[in-house]
Amino acid sequence: MMRNYYLGIVLSCTIMNLPAAAQTLSVTGLRTEYQKNPMGIDAAAPRLSWKINSSERNVMQRAYQIRVGTDSAALLTGKSVVWDSGTQQSDASVFLRYAGPALQSNTRYYWQVKVKDNQDHESAWSAVNSWHTGLFNPAEWSAQWITSSMADTLVGPSPIFRKVFSTEGRVKSAVLYITAHGLYEAQLNGKRVGQDHLAPGWTSYEKRLLYQSYDVTGLVKNGQNAIGFTLGDGWYRGYLAFEGKRGFYGKHLSGLVQLVVEYTDGTKKVINSDQSWKYSTGPVRFSDLYNGEVYDAKYEKPGWSTVNYKDADWKNVQVIPAGKEALESSISPLARKHEEFSVVKLIKTPKGETVLDFGQNVVGWVSFKLSGKAGTYIQLEHGEVLDKAGNFYDANLRKAKQHVKYIFKGSGLESYEPHFTYQGFRYVKLTGNIAKIDPSSFKAIAVYSDMDPTGTFKTSNPLLNQLQHNIQWGQKGNFMDVPTDCPQRDERLGWTGDAQVFFRTAAFNMDVAGFFTKWMKDVASDQLANGSVPFVVPNVLGEGAAGSTGWGDVATIIPWNMYVAYGDQQILATQYPSMKSWVDFMTGKSKNDLWNTGFHFGDWLFYHPEDDNDGRAAITDKYLIAQAFYAHSTQLLINSAKVLGKKADEEKYTELLDRIKKAFLKEYITPNGRMVSGSQTAYVLALNFDMLPENLRQQAVDFLVTNIESYGNHLTTGFLGTPYLCHVLTRFGRTDVAYKLLLQETYPSWLYPVKMGATTIWERWDGIKPDGSFQTTGMNSFNHYAYGAIGDWMYRVMAGLDTDESAPGYKKIIISPQPGGKITHAAAQLETLYGLTVSDWKIENGVFKLKVVIPPNTTAKIKLPGAAGTMVTESGTALKNIKALGKISNQGNDIEFNAGSGTYQFEYAIKL
């Protein structure tokens, strides 16, 4: 700690001695492979990014210099530099590859950067950041897999493992590499290692398994030490999917641990998991992701991971062969604890149940501090809603129990939170031996992948603000290492269709780059040899559960949209073979360029009235949908081939796309221009994916609007049509209809669940019916995220904060708000890779006021709605006199111009 303090003093003095002009420019937000000071990076040439701060407008980077070393103090003075990029004339500030000598495994590298801008300013060197390398070569793993010799019942207590070791010198650093078949929690000298939960996460275990790297220097003592870990069933051996199956990946829980200690004299000691370890069992008597946990406190072993603990009655471990899967360093943020919720109401239901209401449908677990006599227990049963009568309801969980049982040891106030499980819930029913319940003894803890929040959205409409809240919490609850469909019932699988429709919204709300980079590798890993993509990834449903349109298109849609959101060409290059294989699969299933075979989910959960006597159900031909997505994926493959310079593929698939669209017109469009399916989804997909020639598009828009009006300005779309509905209306000049849909408060609509008290997005438009009864128990989650895809339209159109695909990742920004629906205020903020960008508008007394923030090293195209022919000012000055703005042009009733970085305040009179 003192060393870091002195480094700060040196850096501060350096900055203080700079000329005043230079202090207008600084560098911050350093990242390595999207991460801040990451551990275990296994990239041979990691990519470095930074942000620029400046107090001036119209700032662009003109040059940069990076230096890298293995000693932070020396680096500050320019000594012991491993690599110096030299001054590079470039505006690139994201994804700059390390280009020095080959990196060494298990080594910490320090780096900093300085920049020059287009206004002759030069920054100081940034603060020093770092990255730590993982184990590059599989042969560097000297640890062995260890397991217990307990009878393999598949249901039983969690094994705990320990070993005592010694250090023989002054410790410079200590790094723990660890993974498991199952879930693990590690301890060192009685302290928990890291903040991650449900580690090592869920991947396609047969093919690849992630390991984590932890800096444990502060936990290692001179002399004797003790290390240990506990294992839980998790995804590896617990219940998965719908049929009550366990042990999908294996029957034996096992762990792999390698602790590398480096002394100040440069020598190293490696402590491995091997036959010298011992095992026992502890208080976790049962754990399962679906069914909860049983914890018996009388089995606790205080101090079991400390040196002084007596383990004479512990048994010797068994060493087992390594699996066939590849060990890879973790690149995705694991689950961590986040927000805490107190009980908002203690309920005594009509049935006499004692129920805690936490006020928010949350995913995670409940912690508590309670007292009880030895052998007595308390059980927590988790549910999302109360029934119509106000009783606890959990029928929608299907076979999942979501029960947590704690058995007291009788030692006074006892504290507990679960270890190898999680629940989706708002309400908790209490049973057991607790006579009097104090609500303050319980806390609900939100647990989800540790993604930084990046975006905010708010309006003058409280219902829309609650909708945004619900979208965010649907994302938090279902981004649990993989993008699950739901977090509560016996499913919780990585449904590919749900993930692809929600990606754009997800990338506004949070930094999902690492999360989806990791998951898309599993999409490619689990892709079948013929190119078909499974319904769920990791694929636990088998090879037959693959190939549906809209689900398989995750292979093309997410990589392209990641490129758009983050400007990351590497994701395209990595996923390109998978993208191409999926398109080729569809081609192989087509006849005369028409894909009209195989199973498809179609427009999942579209509007379907129960008393459909006059054909009002919004049914869309599944093969029409398949052909539209076939075209869309082909277009995205063409786009990607162009970015990656694959000219031959670009030409080949451009020709294919032309044939796909001609086949669509021949099969699904009548001579008079109507579609064979007249649903909203049919017209939305045809328009959004440019399946119709120009002369038929306006007619299709009219058909779409007429359809919407015939349903009383209600949507009827399902999972595949909903994400594009409002975008299509806006694109073709009917934003007014989009607002009517967005603000509709009766079923089916986005705001109907909000009016019914939802705090997350529902799986069905009418999960709770207007009369208070429920939809089918077989499939009725109250925490999905797919319909939350409307958030993308709210950010990009309503608030007007959008990407420019000609310079993705917000290198060029589009600010184009489109007010409507009597909304008087809408604001979006997004922390991009370049910095904060804002589009914040309001209408007051007939005056339109727009605040825009453009980060340094980017530019924006700004469109002011209804500003043509009006006097527009920026911070009180006529628009034409603002130097940071480009040429102003009229675009119908709007005006448009380019802007450099900075903060702007535009005002003008607007006609509503």
Disulfide bonds with the S-S distance in Angstrom:
none
